[in-house]
Amino acid sequence: MRCAIVRETEKGETRAAASPESVGALVRMGLEVAVEAGLGSGCRWPDGLYSGAGAEVVGDRGSLLGAADVVLGVRPPDEAEITALKPGAFRVGFLDPFTRVSLVNRLAGAGVSAVSLEMVPRTTRFQKLDALSSQHSVAGYYMAVLGAERLGKVFPMMGTPSGTIHPARVLVIGAGVAGLQAIATAKRLGARVEAFDTRPVVKEQVESLGAKFVDIDLGGTGESAGGYAKELTDEQRAKQQAGLTAACGRADVVITTAALFGRPAPVVVTGAMLREMKPGSLVIDYAVSSGGNVEGSRADEEVNIGGVRVLGFSNFPGHVAVDASRMYANNLASFIAELWDPEAKKLKIELGNELLEASLIAHGGRIVNETIRARVEGSVA
C-alpha cells in the first residue's frame, strides 16, 4: 500500500505532515512511503533525511498523488489535490468540515475517503491520535513565550543593585490544553499568573500549576462531552465580562484561548475591557482566525487599541514548526497504526469502528458522518 505525504501549499504554513522519524515508523509497518520534495523545508529537514528513513522523494506532485492509496497532509486539500487523487484514496488531515461544506461535498463526489483529525474522539484511548490537542499544546507554549518577548519588560522578579523588578502579571483566559500550557510556561518564565475558565472543574488544574484561579460566579456552567466549555447565556456573558474587566486591568499580558471547533470564537475581551487596561499592555488572541476572542483583533497584525497592543496569528503552531510537525506527524502515524492490518498489509476500513465513526467524513462517494451530513443538508436547504 502506497502512502504519499504532501508538502503544504497554503501561504504561511510551515508545518509538515511527516518527520523523518514518523516516516520510519510507517515504513516499519509495511507501507511504501513517498514524500513530496521539499516536504520538511519549513522545519529545516532536508529530503535526504526522509530518503534515509526509507521514503521515496518525488518531485512531481501530480504523479505522487495519483499513485497514492493513502495521503497525509496538514491543511485541507485544495481543488488541484482532489482532482489528482484516485477514487478510493484515503486522505487524512485537518479538514474543518463544519465550515468547508463545499469541500466536503467535493471530496465525497470524487470518491475520496476523507478523515477530519479534528473529529478524533478526545478520549484516553485515542490520546496518541489527538492532533488538535498536540497543536494546542505547542501553541500555548508559544503564546507565553511571545508575550515575554513582546511585552518590553522581564517576566520574573529580579533583585538588582539598581532596585527590585516586580514580576509581570499574566492572565490566561481559557484553561483547556492551550491555556494550561500557557499557564505552565508563563510560570516557568517567572510571571505572576492568574487564569479564568467558565468550567469550575479546571480550578484544581490551574492551581496545581501555581496560578491563581479567577472566581466569577456564573451559575450553572460546565463542559460538553468533548471536553469543551459550554456556550454561555447572555446573562452569564455579562457577569463574565464584569469579572474579567478587573482581572484584565491588573494584567500586563492577557492570553485568550477560547477557540471553539466548528463555531465562531466568542468575544471575551471587549473594547470596554481594553480601555480599562494599562497602556502598553499586550493581549494575545489565539482564536483570531475564527473571529477572535478580542474585539478589534486582526489576524497576523498587531493592533493598537487605546494604547493596548492586540496580537493574533492565524497559525500559532507554525511559529514552532519543528516540534509542532513532529507531534502532528506522530499523531498521523498513530492514526494509521490504529487501522493497519499487518497481515493483509493494508488499512482496515470498517464504518462501525469507533475511530472512523467519529472522524471519517466522506467514503464510497457519500458523506458518512451523520453530524456533518446534517450540517451539509441544512446548508443546502
C-alpha positions as CSV (number, residue, x, y, z in Angstrom):
1,M,0.0,0.0,0.0
2,R,1.5,3.3,-1.1
3,C,1.4,6.3,1.3
4,A,2.0,9.8,0.0
5,I,2.9,12.8,2.2
6,V,2.3,16.1,0.5
7,R,4.1,19.4,1.0
8,E,1.8,22.2,2.2
9,T,0.9,24.9,-0.3
10,E,-1.1,27.3,1.8
11,K,0.8,30.6,2.4
12,G,2.5,30.8,5.8
13,E,2.1,27.1,6.6
14,T,5.5,25.8,7.8
15,R,4.4,22.5,9.3
16,A,4.9,19.1,7.7
17,A,2.7,16.1,7.9
18,A,5.7,13.8,8.4
19,S,9.0,13.8,10.2
20,P,11.9,11.5,9.3
21,E,11.0,9.5,12.5
22,S,7.4,9.1,11.5
23,V,8.3,8.0,8.0
24,G,10.5,5.3,9.6
25,A,7.5,4.2,11.7
26,L,5.3,4.0,8.6
27,V,7.9,2.0,6.7
28,R,8.3,-0.4,9.5
29,M,4.6,-1.0,9.5
30,G,4.9,-2.2,5.9
31,L,3.7,0.8,3.9
32,E,5.5,2.0,0.8
33,V,6.1,5.7,1.6
34,A,6.7,8.6,-0.8
35,V,7.1,12.2,0.2
36,E,6.9,15.3,-1.9
37,A,10.3,17.0,-2.5
38,G,10.8,19.9,0.0
39,L,8.3,18.5,2.5
40,G,10.3,19.4,5.5
41,S,11.7,22.7,4.3
42,G,9.7,24.7,7.0
43,C,11.4,22.6,9.6
44,R,14.8,22.6,8.1
45,W,14.6,18.8,7.4
46,P,16.3,18.1,4.0
47,D,15.0,15.5,1.6
48,G,17.9,13.3,2.4
49,L,16.6,12.7,6.0
50,Y,13.4,11.3,4.5
51,S,15.1,9.1,2.0
52,G,17.4,7.9,4.7
53,A,14.3,6.8,6.7
54,G,13.1,4.7,3.8
55,A,10.9,7.1,1.8
56,E,11.0,7.8,-1.9
57,V,11.3,11.6,-2.6
58,V,9.1,12.6,-5.6
59,G,9.3,16.0,-7.3
60,D,6.1,15.7,-9.4
61,R,3.1,16.4,-7.1
62,G,0.5,15.1,-9.6
63,S,2.2,11.7,-10.0
64,L,2.8,11.4,-6.3
65,L,-0.9,12.0,-5.6
66,G,-2.2,9.9,-8.5
67,A,-0.4,6.8,-7.3
68,A,-1.3,7.1,-3.6
69,D,-3.6,4.8,-1.7
70,V,-3.2,6.9,1.5
71,V,-2.4,10.7,1.5
72,L,-1.3,12.5,4.7
73,G,-1.4,16.3,4.9
74,V,-1.8,19.2,7.4
75,R,-4.3,21.6,5.8
76,P,-7.5,20.6,3.9
77,P,-6.8,19.6,0.3
78,D,-7.3,22.2,-2.4
79,E,-9.1,21.5,-5.7
80,A,-5.9,20.5,-7.6
81,E,-5.1,17.9,-5.0
82,I,-8.7,16.4,-5.0
83,T,-8.6,16.3,-8.8
84,A,-5.2,14.4,-8.7
85,L,-6.4,11.8,-6.2
86,K,-7.7,8.5,-7.5
87,P,-11.2,7.3,-6.3
88,G,-10.9,5.4,-3.1
89,A,-7.8,7.2,-1.9
90,F,-7.7,7.6,1.9
91,R,-6.9,11.2,2.8
92,V,-6.1,12.2,6.5
93,G,-5.5,15.7,7.8
94,F,-7.3,18.7,9.3
95,L,-10.5,19.3,7.3
96,D,-12.6,21.9,9.1
97,P,-15.7,20.1,7.9
98,F,-18.2,22.4,9.7
99,T,-17.3,25.5,7.8
100,R,-16.0,24.0,4.5
101,V,-19.2,22.4,3.3
102,S,-18.4,22.7,-0.4
103,L,-15.1,20.9,0.2
104,V,-16.8,18.0,2.0
105,N,-19.2,17.7,-1.0
106,R,-16.4,17.8,-3.4
107,L,-14.4,15.0,-1.6
108,A,-17.5,12.8,-1.5
109,G,-18.2,13.4,-5.2
110,A,-14.6,12.5,-6.1
111,G,-14.9,9.2,-4.2
112,V,-12.2,10.1,-1.7
113,S,-12.3,8.7,1.8
114,A,-11.6,11.8,3.9
115,V,-10.7,11.9,7.6
116,S,-11.0,15.0,9.7
117,L,-8.5,14.8,12.5
118,E,-10.5,17.5,14.4
119,M,-13.2,14.9,14.9
120,V,-11.0,12.2,16.6
121,P,-12.6,11.3,19.9
122,R,-10.9,13.2,22.8
123,T,-10.6,10.1,25.0
124,T,-7.8,8.4,26.7
125,R,-7.8,5.5,24.2
126,F,-7.2,7.9,21.3
127,Q,-4.9,10.3,23.0
128,K,-1.9,9.5,20.7
129,L,-4.1,10.4,17.7
130,D,-5.4,13.7,19.1
131,A,-3.8,16.2,16.8
132,L,-5.9,19.1,18.0
133,S,-4.5,18.7,21.5
134,S,-0.9,18.4,20.3
135,Q,-1.2,21.6,18.3
136,H,-3.0,23.4,21.1
137,S,-0.2,22.4,23.4
138,V,2.7,23.9,21.4
139,A,0.6,27.0,20.6
140,G,0.0,27.5,24.4
141,Y,3.8,27.4,25.0
142,Y,4.5,29.7,22.1
143,M,1.9,32.3,23.2
144,A,3.5,32.6,26.6
145,V,7.0,33.0,25.1
146,L,5.6,35.5,22.6
147,G,4.2,37.5,25.5
148,A,7.5,37.6,27.2
149,E,9.3,38.7,24.0
150,R,6.8,41.4,23.0
151,L,5.9,42.9,26.4
152,G,9.1,45.0,26.8
153,K,9.7,44.1,30.4
154,V,11.0,41.0,32.1
155,F,8.7,38.3,33.4
156,P,10.4,37.2,36.7
157,M,11.0,39.2,39.8
158,M,14.7,40.3,39.9
159,G,16.6,41.9,42.7
160,T,19.4,44.1,41.3
161,P,21.7,46.8,42.7
162,S,19.5,49.2,40.8
163,G,16.4,48.1,42.6
164,T,13.8,45.3,42.6
165,I,12.0,44.5,39.4
166,H,8.5,43.2,40.1
167,P,7.2,40.2,38.2
168,A,4.9,40.7,35.2
169,R,1.3,39.8,35.6
170,V,-0.2,37.3,33.1
171,L,-3.9,36.5,32.8
172,V,-4.8,33.4,30.8
173,I,-8.5,33.2,29.7
174,G,-9.5,29.6,29.0
175,A,-7.9,26.6,30.7
176,G,-8.0,24.0,28.0
177,V,-4.9,22.4,26.5
178,A,-3.6,25.6,25.1
179,G,-4.4,27.6,28.2
180,L,-2.9,25.2,30.6
181,Q,0.3,25.1,28.6
182,A,0.4,28.9,28.5
183,I,-0.1,29.0,32.3
184,A,2.7,26.5,32.9
185,T,5.1,28.3,30.6
186,A,4.4,31.7,32.0
187,K,5.0,30.4,35.5
188,R,8.3,28.8,34.4
189,L,9.3,32.2,33.0
190,G,8.6,33.7,36.4
191,A,5.4,35.7,35.8
192,R,2.6,36.0,38.4
193,V,-0.2,34.2,36.7
194,E,-4.0,34.3,37.0
195,A,-6.4,32.2,34.9
196,F,-10.1,32.1,34.3
197,D,-12.4,29.4,32.8
198,T,-16.1,29.0,32.7
199,R,-15.7,25.4,33.9
200,P,-15.2,25.3,37.7
201,V,-13.8,21.8,37.3
202,V,-10.5,23.1,35.9
203,K,-9.8,25.2,39.0
204,E,-7.7,22.4,40.6
205,Q,-5.6,22.0,37.4
206,V,-5.0,25.8,37.3
207,E,-3.9,25.9,40.9
208,S,-1.7,22.8,40.5
209,L,0.4,24.8,38.0
210,G,0.9,27.6,40.5
211,A,-1.6,30.1,39.1
212,K,-4.5,31.8,40.9
213,F,-7.9,30.9,39.6
214,V,-10.2,34.0,39.0
215,D,-13.6,33.0,40.6
216,I,-16.6,34.6,38.8
217,D,-20.0,33.2,39.8
218,L,-21.7,32.4,36.6
219,G,-24.3,30.0,37.9
220,G,-24.6,26.6,36.2
221,T,-21.8,26.1,33.7
222,G,-19.7,23.1,32.6
223,E,-18.2,21.3,29.7
224,S,-19.6,19.3,26.7
225,A,-18.9,15.6,26.2
226,G,-15.9,16.5,24.1
227,G,-14.3,18.5,26.9
228,Y,-15.1,22.0,25.6
229,A,-16.7,24.8,27.6
230,K,-20.5,25.1,27.1
231,E,-21.8,28.2,25.5
232,L,-22.8,30.9,28.0
233,T,-26.2,32.7,28.2
234,D,-26.3,36.5,27.7
235,E,-26.7,37.0,31.4
236,Q,-23.6,34.8,32.1
237,R,-21.6,36.7,29.5
238,A,-22.4,40.0,31.2
239,K,-21.3,38.6,34.6
240,Q,-18.1,37.2,33.0
241,Q,-17.2,40.5,31.3
242,A,-17.7,42.4,34.6
243,G,-15.5,40.0,36.5
244,L,-12.8,39.9,33.8
245,T,-12.6,43.6,33.4
246,A,-10.9,43.9,36.8
247,A,-8.6,40.9,36.1
248,C,-7.5,42.4,32.7
249,G,-6.9,45.7,34.4
250,R,-4.3,44.0,36.7
251,A,-2.5,42.2,33.8
252,D,0.5,43.1,31.7
253,V,-0.3,40.3,29.3
254,V,-3.6,38.7,28.6
255,I,-3.7,35.4,26.6
256,T,-7.1,34.3,25.3
257,T,-7.6,30.7,24.3
258,A,-11.3,30.3,23.8
259,A,-11.2,28.7,20.3
260,L,-14.2,26.5,19.6
261,F,-14.0,23.9,16.9
262,G,-16.9,24.2,14.4
263,R,-18.2,27.5,15.8
264,P,-17.1,31.2,15.7
265,A,-15.0,32.2,18.6
266,P,-16.8,34.1,21.4
267,V,-15.7,37.6,22.2
268,V,-14.4,37.5,25.8
269,V,-12.4,40.8,25.8
270,T,-14.4,43.7,24.7
271,G,-13.3,47.2,23.7
272,A,-14.6,48.5,27.0
273,M,-12.4,46.0,28.8
274,L,-9.3,47.0,26.8
275,R,-9.9,50.6,27.8
276,E,-9.5,49.6,31.4
277,M,-6.1,48.1,30.8
278,K,-2.8,49.8,31.4
279,P,-1.1,51.5,28.3
280,G,1.5,49.2,26.9
281,S,-0.3,46.0,27.9
282,L,-0.3,43.1,25.5
283,V,-3.3,40.9,24.5
284,I,-2.7,37.7,22.5
285,D,-5.7,36.3,20.7
286,Y,-5.4,32.6,20.0
287,A,-8.8,32.5,18.2
288,V,-8.2,35.4,15.8
289,S,-8.6,33.2,12.7
290,S,-12.1,32.1,13.8
291,G,-13.5,35.5,14.6
292,G,-11.4,36.4,17.6
293,N,-11.8,36.4,21.4
294,V,-10.7,40.1,21.4
295,E,-12.8,42.9,20.0
296,G,-10.8,44.6,17.2
297,S,-8.2,41.9,16.7
298,R,-7.0,41.2,13.2
299,A,-5.1,38.1,12.0
300,D,-1.4,38.4,11.6
301,E,-1.3,42.0,12.7
302,E,-0.5,43.9,15.9
303,V,-3.3,46.4,16.5
304,N,-3.1,49.3,18.9
305,I,-6.4,49.9,20.7
306,G,-6.2,52.8,23.1
307,G,-2.6,52.1,23.9
308,V,-3.1,48.3,24.4
309,R,-1.5,46.1,21.8
310,V,-3.6,43.2,20.5
311,L,-1.9,40.5,18.5
312,G,-3.1,37.2,16.9
313,F,-1.6,34.8,14.4
314,S,-3.6,32.7,12.1
315,N,-1.2,29.8,12.6
316,F,0.4,29.8,16.1
317,P,1.7,26.3,15.9
318,G,3.5,27.1,12.7
319,H,5.8,29.5,14.6
320,V,7.3,26.5,16.4
321,A,7.1,24.3,13.3
322,V,9.8,21.7,14.2
323,D,8.1,20.4,17.3
324,A,4.5,21.1,16.1
325,S,5.3,19.0,13.0
326,R,7.0,16.3,15.0
327,M,4.0,15.9,17.3
328,Y,1.5,16.1,14.4
329,A,3.4,13.5,12.4
330,N,3.3,11.2,15.4
331,N,-0.5,11.7,15.6
332,L,-0.8,10.7,11.9
333,A,1.4,7.7,12.3
334,S,-0.6,6.6,15.3
335,F,-3.8,7.0,13.3
336,I,-2.6,4.8,10.5
337,A,-1.3,2.2,13.0
338,E,-4.8,2.1,14.6
339,L,-6.3,1.0,11.3
340,W,-3.4,-1.0,9.9
341,D,-3.8,-4.8,9.3
342,P,-0.2,-6.2,9.4
343,E,-1.2,-9.5,7.8
344,A,-3.1,-8.0,4.8
345,K,-0.7,-5.1,4.6
346,K,-3.5,-2.6,4.2
347,L,-5.8,-0.3,6.2
348,K,-8.9,-2.0,7.7
349,I,-11.8,0.4,6.9
350,E,-14.8,-0.6,8.9
351,L,-17.5,2.0,9.3
352,G,-18.6,0.6,12.7
353,N,-15.1,1.3,14.0
354,E,-15.3,3.8,16.9
355,L,-12.5,5.9,15.5
356,L,-13.8,6.0,11.9
357,E,-17.4,6.5,13.0
358,A,-16.3,9.8,14.6
359,S,-13.6,11.0,12.1
360,L,-14.4,9.6,8.7
361,I,-16.4,12.3,6.8
362,A,-16.6,11.0,3.3
363,H,-16.4,7.4,2.0
364,G,-17.7,5.5,-1.0
365,G,-19.0,8.6,-2.8
366,R,-21.1,9.9,0.1
367,I,-20.9,11.8,3.3
368,V,-20.9,9.1,6.0
369,N,-20.6,11.2,9.2
370,E,-24.1,11.9,10.4
371,T,-23.3,15.2,12.1
372,I,-21.5,16.6,9.1
373,R,-24.2,15.2,6.7
374,A,-26.9,17.1,8.7
375,R,-24.8,20.2,8.5
376,V,-24.4,19.9,4.7
377,E,-28.0,19.1,4.1
378,G,-29.0,22.1,6.3
379,S,-26.8,24.5,4.4
380,V,-28.3,23.3,1.1
381,A,-31.8,23.7,2.4
